[in-house]
């Protein structure tokens, strides 16, 4: 019996296989199989479901599954929900790069295919944020930091190539293409993704419409700046090279490294780079965020025109989408509700009960 894991379940496996330890690398999309190669035997009649569960638990390092397993079927006649399986029908053709073989008849949708699948289910902002994590170095999860580091799951270029190869009118294709337009490579955390997105997203969608920055850019220091910093370079969270303006997200641990950060600020200032610090509270506050945008716009020589009617309401909806629910924990940290595709708490050792279902602004 062959099974193809899809949607959130496939994402959990891909994130686990692409963790920072590099246990298993995900091959390029061009080397992966097509759906036709596995779909002939896909079924949901319950045969060997226990075997599938055991394989999945082993892959994820879990004791039990928190929800039904997402599987892909090739016809609606097989789309019969069961206690353990949540089948999704995909009858259209897909290009090479659709599936990852996990061995012994078990397959998973490729990262690029998962992005297309979830385009049919997620709101646009959530889909964009999924793109940031797939093309970055993190994956949301229930841990103290709110995410786990990965070695990188895919890239914008690979997702774009996959989408370009689909048939016009494929389910979710238009939304996937629209979402990918706003994704940036190499984000290292959920807050970096959200901070960058609200700055670059068009005003018609509630953003500020600024030029695209580079995430986690290596900035080499001059001799004088390196002497101040005692190091040859810095990695900056969000960097607009044209403006020599950078944004650094300061999590709860910021004050623990205050002296080191002052040293970094002085070194960058020596080289003419302005470093704007920002916390989760400031990014969520429209007045403070707008002031940061105003200062950056000056450096970019971009004139901030009067926003069109309705922009305020759109921005409010955008911020609600980026930060749907907020909780302030006793230690001062800010936690946001995690997305439905995040690694479940059962998959990782979570030391704090209040973290379950939430990711922290770290």
Secondary structure by P-SEA (a helix, b strand, c coil): cbbbbccaaaaaaaaaaacccccccccccccccccccccccccccccaaaaaaaaaaaaaccccccccbbbbbccccccccccccbbbbbccccccccbbbccccbbbccaaaaaaaacccccaaaaaaaaaaaaccccccccccccccccccccaaaaaaaaaaccccccaaaaaaaaaaacccccccaaaaaaaaaaccccccccccccccccbbbbbbcaaaaaaacccbbbbccccccccbbbbbbccccccaaaaaaaaaaaaaaacbbbbbbcccccccaaaaaaaaaaaaaaacccccccccaaaaaaaaaaaaaccbbbbcccccccccccccccccccccccccccccccccc
